């Protein structure tokens, strides 16, 4: 098994307009994730229901994870309320996720 994990501490959100589909951008939204020293850790893409999801992958620009747009609010909540966060990818099975470290119960970082 080949595992890649990249911590990230900041992000930039792009919520893409419908017209972008016409110029080859099939995703509805994108979140670029960055390390503490502002290097790209990866990108989280959100696709409409009717577009096939690409396989998660590890690139020179970090880990690319692909979700349906219906998961966007859940991911945004996690980014706003949890820390530390990381991107994880099994490069053989193409299984990936956004994760947190072990945290105390009731910490409520977002409150």
N, C-alpha and C positions, 0 to 999 in steps of 0.2 A: 504494500500500500504506500502511495506517495501522497503525503499531506503537505499542504501549504497553509500557513496561517499568518495573517498580517493585522497588526493592531492599527487602529485609527482613532484620532482624537478630534477631527473636524470634518466638515462635509459642506458641499455645495449642492443645492437642489435646482433642477431644471424641470419645470412642468411644461411639456411641449404642446404647442397648438396643433389642431387637426391638420392644418395646411402642411405641416412638416412631413406627413406621410407621403405627400406628393413629390417630395424631393429626396426620397430614399431613407427616411428616418421612421421606421415602423413603430418605434416605442412611444409610449404616452408620457413617460417621465424618466428621469435619470438622476441618480445621486452619486456624485463623485466623492470618494472618501480619501482623507489625507492623514499621514503620520504626524507626529509632533513636530517634525522638522519640515513640514509642508511637502513631503514627497507623496505621490499617489500610491495609496494602498490598494485601490481597486475601484470598480464602478458597479453600482446596483442599477439594473435596467428594469423597467416595468412595461410590459407589453399588453395590448388589448387581447380580449378573449379569443378573437378570430385569427390571430397570427401565431404560427408555431414558435415555440420558445427555442432559441439556440441552446446548445449545451454550455453549462458553466465551464469556465476555462481559466487558466493562469497565463497571463501575457506579460510582456515587458512593461506594460502600464498597470500591472497589478491583477488582482483576482476580479473576474467578471462574473457576477451572479445575475440570473434572470428570473423575474417574478411576474405574475399577472398583476394588472393595475389594481385589481380588487384588494391586493395586499399593501398598497401604498400607505394608507393611513396607519396600519399596524406597524409598518417599518418606521414611519416618521415618529410615532409615539415612542418606539424603542430608542431611536436616536436622540430624542429630546429628553427622555427620562432615565436612561441607563448609562452607566460607565463603570469600568472601562469596556470598550467594545472591540471586536475583531471580526475579520472576514476569514472564513475557513473553506478549504476546498480539498476534496479527495480527487486528485487528478486522474485516477484510473476509473473510478465509478462516476465521476463528474457530479458528485454529491457536494453541495455547498450550503453554507448558512452564515447568518450574522449571529455572533455569540457574545455572551458576557462572561466575566470571570465569576468565581464564587463570591456571593454577596450576602451580607447579613439580612435576615428577615426584617421587614418593616423599615428599611432604610429610606424609601421614598425620595430618591434624589430629585425627581421632577417637581416636588412640592416645596 
